[in-house]
Amino acid sequence: MCVPRVLVGKRSDIQEGKFTSVTVGGKEILVANIQGSYFATGNICTHEGAELHEGELHDKQLICPWHGAKWDLTTGQLIWFQELLESIGSYRIVIEGDTLFVDI
């Protein structure tokens, strides 16, 4: 089975502690640079659909801009919220030279 690979951009475009988002086939993906390593997760909060790229990143923890859910961007798993939420998922990052791709 062939996994679609999508161009995210250049590594140098995402500074440490920052992130970007890409939309591919209706799927929104967030790509973050955490201490020089790159991680990709879903960009939509599973609580009420907030776009997570509008939130705040603290180390590997992303805080949802609407209701404060805290997500681990290295795994896509929920760290904290007042109720249990589905994972935002994670995707494999592929680096070729200075170019970032995500396997969806």
C-alpha positions as CSV (number, residue, x, y, z in Angstrom):
1,M,0.0,0.0,0.0
2,C,1.4,3.4,-1.0
3,V,1.0,6.2,1.6
4,P,0.5,9.7,0.1
5,R,3.4,12.0,0.8
6,V,2.6,15.7,1.0
7,L,5.1,18.6,0.8
8,V,5.0,20.8,4.0
9,G,7.8,23.1,3.1
10,K,11.4,23.8,4.2
11,R,12.7,22.9,7.6
12,S,14.1,26.4,7.9
13,D,10.6,27.9,7.5
14,I,9.5,26.4,10.8
15,Q,11.7,27.8,13.6
16,E,12.1,26.0,16.9
17,G,9.0,26.3,19.1
18,K,6.8,27.3,16.1
19,F,4.4,25.4,13.9
20,T,2.5,25.7,10.6
21,S,-0.6,24.0,9.1
22,V,-1.3,22.5,5.8
23,T,-4.6,21.3,4.3
24,V,-4.5,18.2,2.1
25,G,-7.7,16.7,0.6
26,G,-9.8,18.3,3.3
27,K,-7.6,17.1,6.1
28,E,-5.9,19.7,8.2
29,I,-2.5,18.9,9.6
30,L,-0.3,20.8,12.0
31,V,3.5,20.5,11.8
32,A,5.6,21.7,14.7
33,N,9.3,22.1,15.4
34,I,9.9,20.9,19.0
35,Q,13.6,21.2,20.1
36,G,14.8,20.6,16.5
37,S,12.5,17.6,15.9
38,Y,9.5,17.8,13.7
39,F,6.1,16.3,14.5
40,A,2.7,16.3,12.7
41,T,-0.7,16.0,14.2
42,G,-4.3,16.8,13.3
43,N,-5.0,20.5,13.4
44,I,-8.6,20.3,14.6
45,C,-9.5,20.0,18.3
46,T,-11.8,17.0,18.8
47,H,-13.8,19.0,21.4
48,E,-15.6,21.6,19.2
49,G,-13.5,21.9,16.1
50,A,-11.1,24.7,16.9
51,E,-8.1,25.1,14.6
52,L,-5.2,24.3,16.8
53,H,-2.7,26.3,14.9
54,E,-4.3,29.4,16.5
55,G,-3.4,28.0,19.9
56,E,-0.2,28.4,22.0
57,L,2.7,26.1,22.0
58,H,4.7,25.5,25.3
59,D,7.5,23.0,24.7
60,K,5.6,20.0,23.3
61,Q,2.2,21.0,24.7
62,L,-0.3,22.9,22.5
63,I,-3.2,24.7,24.2
64,C,-6.5,24.8,22.2
65,P,-7.5,28.5,21.6
66,W,-11.2,27.9,22.4
67,H,-11.5,25.9,25.6
68,G,-7.9,25.2,26.8
69,A,-7.6,21.5,26.0
70,K,-3.9,20.6,26.2
71,W,-2.4,18.3,23.5
72,D,1.0,16.5,23.3
73,L,2.2,17.4,19.8
74,T,4.7,14.5,19.8
75,T,1.9,11.9,20.0
76,G,-1.4,13.7,19.3
77,Q,-2.7,12.5,22.6
78,L,-4.7,14.6,25.1
79,I,-2.8,15.8,28.1
80,W,-5.6,17.6,30.0
81,F,-9.2,18.6,29.6
82,Q,-12.3,18.5,31.8
83,E,-13.6,15.5,29.7
84,L,-12.0,12.7,27.7
85,L,-11.4,13.7,24.1
86,E,-10.4,11.6,21.1
87,S,-6.8,11.9,20.0
88,I,-6.0,14.5,17.3
89,G,-3.8,11.8,15.7
90,S,-0.3,11.9,14.5
91,Y,1.5,11.5,11.1
92,R,4.9,10.5,10.1
93,I,7.3,13.3,9.1
94,V,9.9,12.6,6.3
95,I,12.9,14.9,5.9
96,E,14.8,15.0,2.7
97,G,17.6,17.6,2.8
98,D,15.9,20.8,4.0
99,T,12.4,19.7,2.8
100,L,9.7,18.4,5.1
101,F,7.0,16.0,3.9
102,V,4.2,14.3,5.9
103,D,2.8,10.9,5.1
104,I,-0.9,10.9,5.3
